[in-house]
Every structure is written in structure tokens, then in C-alpha cells.
Amino acid sequence: MSFQDENPGAGVPGPVPFIDLTAQYRTIRSDVREAVEQVFESQAFVLGEAVERLEADIAAYCDSRYAVGCASGTDALILSLLAAGVEPGDEVITSPFTFFATAGAIHRVGARPVFVDIEPHSFNLCPNHVEQAVTDRTRAIMPVHLFGQCAEMEPLWRIATRHKIPIIEDACQAIGAEYRGRRAGVLGTVGCFSFFPTKNLGGAGDGGMVVTDDTEIADRLRRLRVHGDLGGYNHAEVGFNSRLDALQAAVLSVKLKHLDNWSAARRTNAKRYQELFREHNVRSGIEEPATLPDRRHVFNQFTIRIRGGRRDEVMQFLRQSGIGCAVYYPIPLHLQTCFAHLGYREGDFPESERACREVLSLPIYAELPEEHQQRVVRKLAEAVQAESTLSFPGTADGDRRAA
Ligand SMILES: *Cc1c(COP(=O)(O)O)cnc(C)c1O
């Protein structure tokens, strides 16, 4: 077979994928295979040595006393809520602008998600609103470090201390992120991570981890993940089957060594986008993600806002041009059908609702080629500049928006 047969599109720029996990795998293939082979040789597949090693490494990475592996980020949230003492009928304050699992976990333990609006610049929980939402039923605050940047924690610490309620961090998108020099996961009582393959530290399937400094909570987490077993088939409470597989742990231990380099590459890509936005004059049509000075952003997502109510059009144009992009998230959680019983309405959280209408995430993975970034921004410029032409007075701009 000739070279050309294998590359029918050679010379023509192919699509720009939103994320390409194979690019990363190619750089660590032999280490991953060796680690996986060792697990097969041991035939110890659930918990065990490989998991304990990863737990110790993650605890060291985050500077926490304990780390407890479990089956997913969602389970990390559920187990944490229970281990922190949240019970049916309790209230947990969180953000409506996040992945579904944040509020899903609160609901799953029988508690009520109490939503408060976000800060527009960071997309994270607004501390002022949190204070107002505290009642005598509040049993936890669950900030989400969305897209890889930590929420504003200091005011939350004050609220948590004053009301004696734990903070459970949804750090699923933020492993390695920092707030004033401390890592995500140790900014509250308990921190939850996800190893879903597209997270910054992604396994070969589902996986999760909880970190904490609290001995009692750590012990309870270890019981809850094995049916509440106290040892010797003694069960004081009903738990779950939510354990981390040794195969996942082995893969994750290999990848953890590279995590800081990958996060640095994501930050470099983010910086390059910002330079390209300037170069291609797209800044008038978009808002760039804010990177706050007292934080280390790890860019699980690079999320811009599209101005002028044209997000869906711009996204469609980019996709038709072969540029991968995505909306995280299109529907705020207070307006999800399954949470109708909570009684929220449209207009309750205007910033979260506006974010859902305006956000667009662009490719940001560590191995993203520079040439792809240039093509993303060139196409984005086309889309945004088409907008400024179309929105001259006397055009059908108003009609188009209503359509
Ligand atoms: C990914 C994610 C979760 C859930 O993690 P899973 O491992 O997919 O269960 C929870 N919260 C946030 C913010 C996430 O991004």
C-alpha cells in the first residue's frame, strides 16, 4: 500500500478534535503496559497493594493525611457526604452551574441541594450568596472548582467555622489546582476527585478518590466503600460496593508522575489562546476565562463566553469547520426536570443561567498541537467577525436572535 493510500487527506487539514487521548497514551504506552501486566501477574484486582500505593501517592501529592480510593468521582461525593454526617432531610449548599453529579450526589444521600448563584468571572460559587443560604438544616457546603480553578475559599472557611459545617470540595475537575499555595482537595474537610478518562488525571475507565485529614472520616469512608463492613462481616451501617480497581490504580500511578507537566502544558496552551485572540482580533466578541492571581488554574476546560447571544451559532459554525468544541453546561441544575420538586424557577440564578447560554469550551488537552490552536482561533475569528457585520443597525439582528 502506498503512503498516499494510507493518508487520503494528506495535505488537507483534518479535523481538530476536542480532545485526543491517544496522543497522551502514545507517550506512556510502555510504562502503562508494564504496570497493567504486573497487576495481571498478581491477579489482585480489587483494592490491594496497587490501590494503597496510589492512595499514598495522592495523599502526598495533595498534602493530605489520608486518601481513600473508590469507584468514581460521583461515589467520592456520595461517600464523602455520608462520612461527613449528612443525613436525609439535611441541606447542602452548592452551585447550579456544574456537572450533574454534584447535585445528584446530594440528592442520592437523601439531602436537599440548596443552590446559590455563581460569580460571573470565575464560574464558581459566590460566597456572599452562600452566607444568605445557610439555615439550621445546612449540614455541608459543596463548592465546585469548576474547569480546574479553585473556588473562592476564604469566605467559605469563615462561614463553615461560624456555623460548624464541613466543606466538601467537588475537586473532580481540579486535581493539582491551588488556592493560595494549597492544593484542591485539602481546602475543606473532605475533597473529592474523579479519574474519568477526560479529567486531568484520567484512568482507563471509572475511578475516584477522597482525601481528608480527618481520621474518623477516613475510617468511615473505608468502611462505606465495602458495605459498611467493620471487619469480620460486622455491619453497623449499610454501605456500598465502591472500590477502586487495581488496574485503574496501576495506570493512574504511572500517569500521576506526569500530571504536573500535563497541567503546565494546559496552562501554556491557555496562554497561547490568549495571545492568538489578541492577534486575530476576537477579543471584542468573546470573554476569556479569568485566571485569578491567588490560584493555580489547571484548565480541565478552557471556557470562553460568546457575546451577543450567538453561542449556538458560533458553535455550529466551528463544528461545521471541523473544530471540536463543547458546551459545559447547557442546562443549570436548578432547571433540571428531576429537580423540579425543589421549586426553583427560571430567573432564580441569573449568572448561572447566563453562563449556560454563553459558554463554549475549546480544545485544551496537553498535547494539543500549536497548529490546531491557530486553526481554532482563525475559525473563531471568522465567526465572531461575521457577528459584528451582521449586528450593524438595520440588519435583521433582532429577528435572528428571536429565531
Ligand atoms: C466528572 C465530575 C464528577 C463525577 O465524576 P465521575 O467520575 O464521572 O463520577 C463530579 N463533579 C464534577 C464537577 C465533575 O466534573
The ligand as an SDF file (V2000), in Angstrom:
LIG
                    3D

 15 15  0  0  0  0  0  0  0  0999 V2000
  -16.5230   14.3910   36.4550 C   0  0  0  0  0  0  0  0  0  0  0  0
  -17.2110   15.1120   37.5390 C   0  0  0  0  0  0  0  0  0  0  0  0
  -17.9070   14.4430   38.5540 C   0  0  0  0  0  0  0  0  0  0  0  0
  -18.1890   12.9740   38.5490 C   0  0  0  0  0  0  0  0  0  0  0  0
  -17.1110   12.1620   38.3500 O   0  0  0  0  0  0  0  0  0  0  0  0
  -17.3250   10.6890   37.7630 P   0  0  0  0  0  0  0  0  0  0  0  0
  -16.0050   10.0510   37.9800 O   0  0  0  0  0  0  0  0  0  0  0  0
  -17.6810   10.8290   36.3280 O   0  0  0  0  0  0  0  0  0  0  0  0
  -18.4000   10.0310   38.5460 O   0  0  0  0  0  0  0  0  0  0  0  0
  -18.4560   15.2090   39.5760 C   0  0  0  0  0  0  0  0  0  0  0  0
  -18.3550   16.5270   39.5950 N   0  0  0  0  0  0  0  0  0  0  0  0
  -17.7140   17.2040   38.6270 C   0  0  0  0  0  0  0  0  0  0  0  0
  -17.6240   18.6960   38.7210 C   0  0  0  0  0  0  0  0  0  0  0  0
  -17.1400   16.5210   37.5570 C   0  0  0  0  0  0  0  0  0  0  0  0
  -16.5310   17.2080   36.5930 O   0  0  0  0  0  0  0  0  0  0  0  0
  1  2  1  0
  2  3  1  0
  2 14  2  0
  3  4  1  0
  3 10  2  0
  4  5  1  0
  5  6  1  0
  6  7  2  0
  6  8  1  0
  6  9  1  0
 10 11  1  0
 11 12  2  0
 12 13  1  0
 12 14  1  0
 14 15  1  0
M  END
$$$$
